[in-house]
């Protein structure tokens, strides 16, 4: 590719599509967006319930597995990650959650100037087109469509009533003044269809002559001139290709919490000892690359429902499937339009130790052995719980110099006492709601963990045996202040010691946010796009003054 670009964006996921769209708004710059996966042409990427189909699709999903986790009885945990335009925003559970005010204030307190809640709220608002309209906390003109769940489900209503019984207040908005409470989630949907970043951001930008989008193009290494990024090598349909930036251009890595650190390590940016062990010349010794891996561990409690009102019932009968299809075709409503999880709850499982919610519920009107799996043959539903701010840390490290080989992924779940106690308390909190007067008429039996699992030891063992990701790996190229030896990025997400290189995605988070990660990553990309444009404006101004 002879053409040189002002910006090369690696990865067309939740962050990459935002960056490509926002930066190409300036007609004076040339932007190249590389995506390892194919275009987002499948209907299952656009139907909200298609989550169940794409969860195992090797065409649109990396279908990763962690290395054996010693804290999870040596199990390898399945980690789905998006591999298409839109990335994981094209295959996720569609839930729109920003996290808590304190999450971002904590980022700033760690030394990341400009990342307080007051600093980031304008970018959440800018990104969003909420069907509720504009307000102090929401926007109505952004590319990302956010919608309410139109139909109030009988089973979800019972859960909300049950949570109120045990002292959890209802909230109309998890993303408003206070996250704590129980209610319906808002979803990244519009008129019954998913709004991924490819749909909301990239599609309107595709007609711009200054934006080049290359799918099926997997980055294999950064091209460096000393300690400056000048381009990227990639494979496209088996052919080796290279792309270069202009003299003052930048390479923006948005390949996600697994592949962003892998790409840096393969390019000589990372722990010197790791790189030397693989014979890779060390460009910059950054020991934090690939470390600090965090994720939300999901524990799923399964129940058999005493009434045939679950999504299991609809999916297990031809009549039910036809009715679901007709409801979507005629009204753009029903299970096809809302995906899997409808109800949610943020509460304190350890109220004596936390002054804000420390666990999250995802309530699904179906049940399966795992998320996205085949539904059970009986009427079933699921209460999933996860600890919001785990202390456990894992890592991502290359195993080979082969860029197509997967790295070592060590999740290291439940490695600390707090994580174990919070997880057990979360299961007990779910059971307390399930045993409420409001929910009792809907529960025929607790299928798992089952009544025989009652002690803390039993519930911890159940968590080790069955716990899985809720799909939020983060932190592996974290930003931090100058004196932080493990910080990979500065507060502008520039890679330390390398010019012309930034990492913008969930790997950039210093700590995991208290909730789903898609909306925060979109916000981060919006904010960094503004930072990049302002830096460019200042450079152009300086150049004019020097003439």
C-alpha positions as CSV (number, residue, x, y, z in Angstrom):
1,X,0.0,0.0,0.0
2,X,2.0,3.0,-1.3
3,X,-0.3,5.6,0.2
4,X,0.7,7.0,3.6
5,X,-1.8,7.8,6.3
6,X,-2.1,10.3,9.1
7,X,-3.6,7.6,11.3
8,X,-3.6,3.8,11.2
9,X,-6.1,2.2,13.5
10,X,-5.5,-1.5,14.3
11,X,-8.7,-3.2,15.2
12,X,-12.3,-2.2,14.3
13,X,-13.9,-3.0,17.6
14,X,-15.7,-0.8,20.2
15,X,-12.8,1.7,20.2
16,X,-11.4,1.3,16.7
17,X,-14.6,2.2,14.9
18,X,-15.1,5.2,17.1
19,X,-11.5,6.4,16.4
20,X,-11.8,5.9,12.6
21,X,-15.1,7.6,12.4
22,X,-14.2,10.7,14.6
23,X,-10.7,11.2,13.1
24,X,-11.9,10.9,9.5
25,X,-14.4,13.8,10.2
26,X,-11.4,16.0,9.4
27,X,-11.2,15.8,5.5
28,X,-7.6,16.9,5.6
29,X,-6.4,13.6,7.1
30,X,-6.2,10.1,5.8
31,X,-7.2,7.2,8.0
32,X,-6.7,3.5,7.6
33,X,-8.7,1.0,9.7
34,X,-7.5,-2.6,9.8
35,X,-9.8,-5.4,11.1
36,X,-8.6,-9.0,11.4
37,X,-12.1,-10.4,10.9
38,X,-14.6,-10.2,8.0
39,X,-17.3,-7.6,7.4
40,X,-20.4,-7.6,9.6
41,X,-22.7,-9.1,7.0
42,X,-24.4,-11.9,8.9
43,X,-28.0,-11.2,10.1
44,X,-27.0,-12.8,13.5
45,X,-24.7,-9.9,14.1
46,X,-27.6,-7.5,13.9
47,X,-30.5,-9.4,15.5
48,X,-30.1,-8.9,19.3
49,X,-30.8,-12.6,20.0
50,X,-28.1,-13.5,17.5
51,X,-25.8,-13.3,20.5
52,X,-26.6,-17.0,21.0
53,X,-25.4,-17.8,17.5
54,X,-22.2,-15.7,17.3
55,X,-21.1,-16.9,20.8
56,X,-19.5,-20.0,19.1
57,X,-19.0,-18.7,15.5
58,X,-15.3,-19.1,14.5
59,X,-16.0,-16.8,11.6
60,X,-17.0,-13.8,13.8
61,X,-15.5,-14.8,17.2
62,X,-11.9,-15.5,18.2
63,X,-13.3,-18.3,20.5
64,X,-10.3,-17.9,22.9
65,X,-9.6,-20.1,25.9
66,X,-7.5,-19.1,28.9
67,X,-4.7,-21.3,30.0
68,X,-5.5,-23.7,32.9
69,X,-6.4,-21.6,35.9
70,X,-5.1,-23.1,39.2
71,X,-7.8,-21.3,41.1
72,X,-10.6,-22.8,39.0
73,X,-9.5,-26.4,39.4
74,X,-7.2,-26.2,36.4
75,X,-10.1,-25.4,34.0
76,X,-9.6,-23.5,30.7
77,X,-12.3,-20.8,30.6
78,X,-13.9,-19.9,27.2
79,X,-13.4,-16.3,26.3
80,X,-15.4,-15.2,23.3
81,X,-14.1,-12.0,21.6
82,X,-15.5,-10.2,18.5
83,X,-13.7,-10.8,15.2
84,X,-15.6,-8.6,12.7
85,X,-16.3,-4.9,12.1
86,X,-17.6,-3.7,15.4
87,X,-15.5,-6.2,17.4
88,X,-17.1,-7.4,20.6
89,X,-19.8,-4.7,20.3
90,X,-21.1,-6.8,17.4
91,X,-21.5,-10.0,19.5
92,X,-22.0,-8.8,23.1
93,X,-25.0,-8.9,25.3
94,X,-26.0,-5.3,24.3
95,X,-26.2,-4.0,27.9
96,X,-25.5,-0.2,28.2
97,X,-23.7,0.4,31.5
98,X,-21.1,3.1,32.3
99,X,-19.8,2.0,35.7
100,X,-19.7,4.1,38.8
101,X,-18.6,7.7,39.3
102,X,-15.9,6.5,41.8
103,X,-14.3,4.2,39.1
104,X,-13.2,7.2,37.1
105,X,-12.3,9.4,40.1
106,X,-10.1,6.4,41.2
107,X,-8.4,6.5,37.8
108,X,-7.6,10.1,38.3
109,X,-6.5,9.5,41.9
110,X,-4.0,7.0,40.5
111,X,-2.3,9.8,38.6
112,X,-4.3,9.8,35.3
113,X,-5.1,13.5,34.9
114,X,-8.3,14.2,32.9
115,X,-10.1,11.0,33.8
116,X,-12.3,12.0,36.7
117,X,-16.1,11.4,36.3
118,X,-16.7,15.0,35.5
119,X,-14.1,14.7,32.7
120,X,-15.6,11.6,31.1
121,X,-19.3,12.3,31.5
122,X,-19.4,14.7,28.5
123,X,-18.0,11.9,26.3
124,X,-20.6,9.4,27.4
125,X,-23.2,12.0,26.6
126,X,-21.5,12.8,23.2
127,X,-21.5,9.2,22.2
128,X,-25.1,8.4,23.0
129,X,-28.4,8.8,21.3
130,X,-30.8,7.7,24.1
131,X,-34.4,7.2,23.3
132,X,-35.3,9.0,26.6
133,X,-33.9,12.2,25.2
134,X,-31.2,14.6,26.4
135,X,-30.7,15.3,30.1
136,X,-28.0,16.0,32.7
137,X,-26.6,12.5,32.2
138,X,-27.7,11.5,28.7
139,X,-27.4,12.6,25.1
140,X,-29.7,12.3,22.2
141,X,-27.5,13.2,19.2
142,X,-24.6,10.6,19.4
143,X,-23.9,7.7,17.0
144,X,-24.6,5.0,19.6
145,X,-28.3,4.2,19.9
146,X,-29.5,3.3,23.4
147,X,-33.1,2.0,24.0
148,X,-35.4,0.9,26.7
149,X,-36.8,-2.7,26.8
150,X,-40.4,-2.0,25.6
151,X,-42.1,-5.1,27.0
152,X,-42.2,-5.6,30.8
153,X,-41.7,-9.3,31.4
154,X,-43.6,-11.1,34.1
155,X,-40.6,-13.0,35.4
156,X,-38.4,-9.9,35.4
157,X,-41.1,-8.0,37.3
158,X,-41.1,-10.7,39.9
159,X,-37.4,-10.4,40.3
160,X,-37.6,-6.6,40.7
161,X,-40.4,-7.0,43.3
162,X,-38.3,-9.7,45.1
163,X,-35.3,-7.4,45.2
164,X,-37.4,-4.6,46.7
165,X,-38.6,-7.1,49.3
166,X,-35.1,-7.6,50.6
167,X,-34.4,-3.8,50.7
168,X,-33.0,-2.9,47.2
169,X,-34.7,0.1,45.7
170,X,-35.9,0.3,42.2
171,X,-33.9,2.6,39.9
172,X,-35.1,3.9,36.5
173,X,-31.5,4.5,35.4
174,X,-28.3,2.7,36.3
175,X,-26.3,5.4,34.5
176,X,-27.7,8.4,36.3
177,X,-27.0,9.9,39.6
178,X,-26.5,6.6,41.4
179,X,-25.9,3.1,40.0
180,X,-27.2,1.2,43.1
181,X,-30.6,-0.4,42.7
182,X,-32.6,-2.9,40.7
183,X,-34.4,-2.3,37.3
184,X,-34.4,-3.0,33.6
185,X,-31.2,-2.5,31.6
186,X,-31.0,-0.2,28.6
187,X,-29.6,-1.8,25.5
188,X,-27.5,-0.7,22.5
189,X,-30.4,-1.4,20.1
190,X,-32.5,0.7,17.7
191,X,-35.9,-0.5,16.3
192,X,-35.2,-4.1,17.3
193,X,-31.7,-4.2,15.8
194,X,-28.3,-4.2,17.4
195,X,-26.3,-0.9,17.3
196,X,-22.7,-2.0,17.3
197,X,-19.9,0.6,16.8
198,X,-19.7,-0.6,13.2
199,X,-23.4,0.3,12.8
200,X,-23.4,3.5,14.8
201,X,-20.0,5.0,14.0
202,X,-18.4,3.3,11.0
203,X,-21.3,2.8,8.6
204,X,-22.1,6.6,8.3
205,X,-18.3,7.2,7.8
206,X,-17.7,4.6,5.1
207,X,-18.6,7.0,2.3
208,X,-15.7,9.4,3.2
209,X,-12.9,9.4,0.6
210,X,-10.3,9.8,3.4
211,X,-11.2,6.6,5.2
212,X,-9.9,3.3,4.1
213,X,-11.4,0.2,5.8
214,X,-9.6,-3.2,5.3
215,X,-11.2,-6.3,6.7
216,X,-9.6,-9.7,6.9
217,X,-6.4,-7.8,7.7
218,X,-4.6,-9.1,10.7
219,X,-1.8,-7.0,12.2
220,X,1.3,-9.1,12.7
221,X,3.8,-6.4,14.0
222,X,4.5,-2.7,14.3
223,X,7.0,-1.2,12.1
224,X,9.4,0.9,14.2
225,X,12.2,3.3,13.3
226,X,14.2,3.3,16.5
227,X,11.7,4.3,19.1
228,X,9.1,5.7,16.7
229,X,6.2,3.8,15.2
230,X,6.1,4.4,11.5
231,X,3.7,1.7,10.3
232,X,2.3,-1.8,10.6
233,X,2.7,-5.2,9.0
234,X,-0.4,-7.3,8.4
235,X,-1.7,-10.3,6.6
236,X,-4.6,-10.0,4.3
237,X,-6.0,-13.2,2.7
238,X,-2.6,-14.8,3.1
239,X,-0.6,-12.0,1.6
240,X,2.0,-10.0,3.6
241,X,1.2,-6.3,3.5
242,X,2.6,-3.1,5.1
243,X,1.1,0.3,5.7
244,X,2.9,3.5,6.8
245,X,2.0,6.7,8.5
246,X,3.1,10.2,7.5
247,X,5.9,12.0,9.3
248,X,3.7,13.4,12.1
249,X,1.2,10.5,11.9
250,X,0.2,8.0,14.6
251,X,-0.5,4.3,14.9
252,X,-3.5,3.6,17.2
253,X,-3.7,0.1,18.6
254,X,-7.3,-1.0,19.4
255,X,-7.0,-4.7,19.2
256,X,-8.4,-5.4,22.7
257,X,-7.1,-6.7,26.0
258,X,-5.6,-9.8,24.5
259,X,-4.2,-8.8,21.1
260,X,-3.0,-5.3,21.9
261,X,-0.4,-6.5,24.4
262,X,0.5,-9.4,22.2
263,X,1.2,-7.0,19.3
264,X,3.3,-4.8,21.4
265,X,5.3,-7.7,22.7
266,X,5.9,-9.1,19.2
267,X,7.2,-5.7,18.2
268,X,9.8,-5.5,21.0
269,X,7.7,-3.4,23.5
270,X,7.3,-5.2,26.8
271,X,9.1,-7.0,29.6
272,X,12.8,-7.3,28.5
273,X,13.0,-10.8,30.1
274,X,10.0,-12.1,28.2
275,X,11.1,-10.7,24.9
276,X,14.7,-11.9,25.3
277,X,13.4,-15.4,26.1
278,X,11.8,-15.4,22.7
279,X,14.8,-13.8,20.9
280,X,12.9,-10.6,20.2
281,X,15.1,-7.4,20.3
282,X,14.0,-5.1,23.1
283,X,12.9,-1.7,21.8
284,X,11.4,-0.5,25.0
285,X,11.5,-2.4,28.3
286,X,7.9,-2.0,29.6
287,X,7.3,-4.7,32.1
288,X,3.6,-3.8,32.5
289,X,2.7,-4.9,28.9
290,X,0.4,-7.9,29.3
291,X,0.2,-7.7,33.1
292,X,-2.7,-6.4,35.3
293,X,-5.3,-8.6,33.5
294,X,-8.7,-8.2,35.1
295,X,-12.1,-9.7,34.3
296,X,-15.5,-10.1,35.9
297,X,-16.1,-13.7,36.9
298,X,-19.7,-14.7,36.3
299,X,-21.5,-17.2,38.6
300,X,-24.8,-18.5,37.1
301,X,-27.6,-19.8,39.3
302,X,-30.1,-21.8,37.3
303,X,-33.8,-22.3,38.1
304,X,-36.6,-24.3,36.8
305,X,-39.7,-22.0,36.4
306,X,-43.1,-23.2,37.6
307,X,-44.8,-21.4,34.7
308,X,-44.2,-21.9,31.0
309,X,-43.4,-18.2,30.4
310,X,-39.6,-18.4,29.8
311,X,-37.7,-17.9,26.6
312,X,-36.8,-21.6,26.9
313,X,-40.5,-22.4,26.3
314,X,-40.5,-20.3,23.1
315,X,-37.3,-21.6,21.7
316,X,-38.2,-25.3,22.5
317,X,-41.4,-25.2,20.4
318,X,-42.1,-24.4,16.7
319,X,-45.1,-22.3,17.7
320,X,-43.0,-20.3,20.1
321,X,-40.3,-19.6,17.5
322,X,-43.0,-18.5,14.9
323,X,-44.6,-16.2,17.5
324,X,-41.2,-14.7,18.3
325,X,-40.5,-14.1,14.7
326,X,-43.9,-12.5,14.0
327,X,-43.5,-10.3,17.1
328,X,-40.2,-9.0,15.8
329,X,-41.4,-8.6,12.2
330,X,-44.6,-6.8,13.1
331,X,-43.5,-4.7,16.1
332,X,-39.7,-5.1,16.4
333,X,-40.3,-6.4,19.9
334,X,-40.0,-9.6,21.9
335,X,-37.1,-11.9,22.6
336,X,-35.5,-11.4,19.2
337,X,-35.2,-7.7,19.9
338,X,-33.7,-7.8,23.4
339,X,-31.1,-10.5,23.5
340,X,-30.5,-12.5,26.6
341,X,-30.4,-10.4,29.8
342,X,-33.2,-7.9,30.6
343,X,-33.1,-7.2,34.3
344,X,-30.3,-6.1,36.5
345,X,-29.2,-5.2,40.0
346,X,-26.3,-3.4,41.6
347,X,-26.0,-4.0,45.3
348,X,-23.6,-4.5,48.1
349,X,-22.9,-8.1,48.9
350,X,-20.5,-7.1,51.7
351,X,-22.2,-3.9,53.1
352,X,-19.8,-3.7,56.0
353,X,-16.8,-3.5,53.7
354,X,-18.1,-1.5,50.7
355,X,-19.9,1.9,50.6
356,X,-21.0,1.3,47.0
357,X,-22.3,-1.7,45.0
358,X,-19.8,-4.5,44.8
359,X,-21.8,-7.0,42.8
360,X,-24.0,-7.0,39.6
361,X,-26.8,-9.2,38.5
362,X,-27.7,-10.2,35.0
363,X,-31.2,-11.7,34.9
364,X,-32.1,-13.9,31.9
365,X,-35.5,-15.4,31.1
366,X,-33.8,-18.5,29.8
367,X,-31.4,-21.1,31.1
368,X,-28.5,-23.0,29.5
369,X,-25.3,-24.7,30.7
370,X,-23.4,-21.6,29.7
371,X,-24.0,-18.2,28.1
372,X,-24.9,-18.7,24.5
373,X,-25.4,-22.4,24.9
374,X,-28.4,-24.6,24.0
375,X,-31.3,-23.8,26.2
376,X,-32.6,-26.5,28.6
377,X,-35.7,-28.5,27.7
378,X,-37.6,-27.2,30.7
379,X,-38.9,-23.7,31.6
380,X,-35.9,-22.1,33.0
381,X,-34.3,-18.8,33.9
382,X,-30.9,-17.6,35.2
383,X,-29.7,-15.3,37.9
384,X,-26.0,-14.4,37.2
385,X,-23.9,-12.6,39.7
386,X,-20.4,-11.1,39.4
387,X,-18.0,-9.2,41.6
388,X,-17.6,-5.7,40.2
389,X,-14.0,-4.8,41.3
390,X,-12.0,-8.0,41.7
391,X,-8.5,-7.8,43.2
392,X,-7.2,-10.8,41.3
393,X,-4.8,-10.1,38.5
394,X,-3.7,-12.3,35.6
395,X,-1.6,-11.7,32.5
396,X,-1.2,-12.1,28.7
397,X,2.2,-13.2,27.5
398,X,3.4,-14.3,24.1
399,X,4.4,-18.0,23.8
400,X,5.9,-17.7,20.4
401,X,7.2,-15.2,17.8
402,X,4.5,-16.5,15.4
403,X,2.0,-13.6,15.3
404,X,-0.8,-16.0,14.5
405,X,-0.1,-18.1,17.6
406,X,-2.3,-17.3,20.6
407,X,-0.6,-15.9,23.7
408,X,-0.8,-17.3,27.2
409,X,-3.9,-16.0,28.9
410,X,-3.9,-16.5,32.7
411,X,-7.1,-15.3,34.2
412,X,-6.1,-16.1,37.8
413,X,-9.7,-15.7,39.1
414,X,-10.5,-15.9,42.8
415,X,-6.9,-15.4,43.8
416,X,-7.6,-13.2,46.8
417,X,-9.6,-13.6,50.0
418,X,-11.9,-10.6,49.2
419,X,-12.7,-12.0,45.7
420,X,-13.7,-15.4,47.2
421,X,-15.8,-13.9,50.0
422,X,-17.6,-11.4,47.7
423,X,-18.4,-14.2,45.3
424,X,-19.9,-16.4,48.0
425,X,-21.9,-13.5,49.4
426,X,-23.1,-12.7,45.8
427,X,-24.6,-16.2,45.5
428,X,-26.3,-15.8,48.9
429,X,-27.7,-12.5,47.8
430,X,-29.2,-14.1,44.6
431,X,-30.7,-16.8,46.7
432,X,-32.2,-14.3,49.1
433,X,-34.0,-12.6,46.2
434,X,-35.1,-16.0,44.7
435,X,-36.7,-17.0,48.1
436,X,-38.7,-13.8,48.3
437,X,-42.5,-13.8,48.4
438,X,-42.6,-12.2,44.9
439,X,-40.4,-14.9,43.3
440,X,-41.6,-18.0,45.2
441,X,-44.5,-18.7,42.8
442,X,-42.2,-18.8,39.9
443,X,-39.6,-21.2,41.2
444,X,-40.1,-24.9,40.9
445,X,-36.5,-25.7,42.0
446,X,-33.0,-24.4,42.1
447,X,-31.2,-26.5,39.5
448,X,-27.7,-25.2,40.3
449,X,-25.9,-25.0,42.5
450,X,-28.9,-26.8,44.1
451,X,-30.0,-26.9,47.8
452,X,-27.3,-29.4,48.8
453,X,-24.7,-26.7,48.3
454,X,-25.2,-24.6,51.4
455,X,-21.9,-23.8,53.2
456,X,-19.4,-21.2,52.1
457,X,-17.1,-24.0,51.2
458,X,-19.8,-25.6,49.0
459,X,-20.6,-22.3,47.2
460,X,-16.9,-21.5,46.6
461,X,-16.4,-25.0,45.2
462,X,-19.4,-24.4,42.9
463,X,-17.8,-21.1,41.8
464,X,-14.5,-22.8,41.0
465,X,-16.3,-25.6,39.1
466,X,-18.7,-23.5,37.0
467,X,-17.6,-19.9,37.0
468,X,-17.0,-18.2,33.7
469,X,-16.2,-14.9,32.1
470,X,-18.8,-12.2,31.7
471,X,-16.6,-11.0,28.8
472,X,-14.8,-8.0,30.3
473,X,-11.0,-8.6,30.1
474,X,-9.2,-5.4,30.7
475,X,-6.1,-3.6,32.0
476,X,-3.2,-5.3,30.1
477,X,-1.7,-2.0,28.8
478,X,-2.8,0.2,31.6
479,X,-2.3,4.0,31.8
480,X,-0.6,5.4,34.8
481,X,1.7,8.3,36.0
482,X,5.3,8.8,35.1
483,X,6.6,7.1,38.3
484,X,4.6,4.0,37.9
485,X,7.0,1.3,36.6
486,X,4.1,-1.0,35.5
487,X,2.2,1.7,33.6
488,X,2.3,1.2,29.8
489,X,0.6,4.4,28.8
490,X,0.4,8.0,29.9
491,X,-3.0,9.7,30.5
492,X,-3.2,10.5,26.7
493,X,-2.8,6.7,26.1
494,X,0.6,7.2,24.4
495,X,2.9,4.3,24.8
496,X,5.8,5.2,27.1
497,X,9.1,5.4,25.3
498,X,7.6,5.2,21.8
499,X,6.7,8.1,19.6
500,X,3.6,8.0,17.4
501,X,2.0,5.0,19.2
502,X,-1.1,4.8,21.4
503,X,-3.2,2.0,22.7
504,X,-6.9,2.8,23.1
505,X,-9.2,0.0,24.2
506,X,-10.2,-2.0,27.4
507,X,-6.5,-2.9,27.9
508,X,-5.9,0.8,28.6
509,X,-8.0,0.8,31.8
510,X,-5.9,1.0,35.0
511,X,-8.7,-0.8,36.9
512,X,-11.8,-2.6,35.7
513,X,-15.0,-0.4,35.8
514,X,-18.0,-1.5,37.9
515,X,-20.1,-2.9,35.1
516,X,-20.1,-3.8,31.5
517,X,-17.2,-2.5,29.5
518,X,-18.6,-1.6,26.0
519,X,-19.9,1.9,26.9
520,X,-16.7,2.9,28.8
521,X,-14.5,1.8,25.9
522,X,-16.5,3.9,23.5
523,X,-16.2,6.8,25.8
524,X,-12.5,6.4,26.1
525,X,-12.1,6.4,22.3
526,X,-14.3,9.5,22.0
527,X,-12.1,11.3,24.5
528,X,-8.8,10.2,23.0
529,X,-10.0,11.2,19.5
530,X,-10.6,14.7,20.9
531,X,-7.1,14.7,22.4
532,X,-5.5,13.6,19.1
533,X,-7.4,16.3,17.2
534,X,-6.4,19.0,19.6
535,X,-2.8,17.9,19.5
536,X,-2.9,18.1,15.7
537,X,-4.5,21.5,15.8
538,X,-1.7,22.8,18.1
539,X,1.0,21.3,15.8
540,X,-0.5,23.0,12.8
541,X,-0.8,26.3,14.6
542,X,2.9,26.1,15.7
543,X,3.9,25.2,12.2
544,X,2.1,28.3,10.8
545,X,3.7,30.6,13.4
546,X,7.2,29.3,12.6
547,X,6.9,30.1,8.9
